[in-house]
Amino acid sequence: QSALTQPPSVSGSPGQSVTISCTGTSSDVGSYNRVSWYQQPPGTAPKLMIYEVSNRPSGVPDRFSGSKSGNTASLTISGLQAEDEADYYCSSYTSSSTPHVVFGGGTKLTVL
Amino acid sequence: QVQLVESGGGVVQPGGSLRLSCAASGFTFSDYGIHWLRQAPGKGLEWVSFIRYDGSNKYYADSVKGRFTISRDNSKNTLYLQMNSLRGEDTALYYCAKDLAAAGTSYCFDYWGQGTLVTVSS
């Protein structure tokens, strides 16, 4: 059982928008703006897409955006493209003793 | 460009040992903390260990504490993970990943290697 809760799967058609939620607690998501999102296409290493809740690294399309409300963070992908099909993982810093970072169980995004 | 290349994985019997390496290039290795993470087949991501940029502090997940040791050689731009007393549940693809923050610890991983597979089986 993962520390952060994500839906196992989401889907959308090309051009649509989808949102993936990531629910934690007041010890992690709710208290720190250290939420990150990673994209992992099949057979590849994870890639950082969002850091510190809503910041995009250089090279990540602005179709990807992040937000947070209370203990829940969200990743929104607008203008879905076939290449967006992948697993997405959220992570958060946690004030609990090690590990200092916790992950969600991952969400499989299917582009219909 | 930033590159991280893991090596040293393989098949090992329960109770055995392995040493993983992670060769870094494309950035000032000695300025950044580096993490090990793993992903069991078909499963999610798990943080394993972290070492500060200068090697002064090291952290471990409870699941590996006392069995795994992280180290680095800044003169060789290389990170290591010594894994002892291996168990079946250690079977996973092991990634090294660079911390986003220079001279700090953000627990955000901005570059990842491609991983090296460790299989613990008799």
Contacts between the chains, C-beta under 8 A, distances in Angstrom:
chain1	res1	chain2	res2	distance
A	2	B	44	6.1
A	34	B	106	6.7
A	34	B	107	6.3
A	34	B	108	6.7
A	36	B	108	4.7
A	36	B	109	7.4
A	38	B	45	7.4
A	38	B	109	7.5
A	44	B	114	7.9
A	45	B	95	6.2
A	45	B	112	4.3
A	45	B	113	6.6
A	45	B	114	5.3
A	45	B	115	6.1
A	46	B	45	6.7
A	46	B	95	7.6
A	46	B	109	7.4
A	46	B	112	5.5
A	47	B	112	7.3
A	48	B	100	7.7
A	48	B	108	7.0
A	48	B	109	6.3
A	48	B	110	5.0
A	48	B	111	7.8
A	51	B	100	6.1
A	51	B	106	7.7
A	51	B	108	4.7
A	51	B	110	7.3
A	52	B	108	7.3
A	57	B	110	6.3
A	89	B	44	6.5
A	89	B	45	5.5
A	91	B	45	7.5
A	91	B	107	7.4
A	91	B	108	7.7
A	93	B	106	7.9
A	93	B	107	4.9
A	98	B	59	5.6
A	98	B	60	6.4
A	98	B	61	6.1
A	98	B	62	6.2
A	98	B	65	7.6
A	99	B	47	4.8
A	99	B	59	7.9
A	99	B	61	5.0
A	99	B	62	7.6
A	100	B	47	7.9
A	100	B	50	7.8
A	100	B	59	6.7
A	100	B	105	7.8
A	100	B	107	5.7
A	101	B	47	4.9
A	101	B	107	4.0
A	102	B	47	7.9
A	103	B	44	5.9
A	103	B	45	4.8
A	103	B	46	7.0
A	103	B	47	7.3
A	104	B	44	7.4
A	105	B	44	5.0
A	106	B	44	4.8
A	106	B	45	7.6
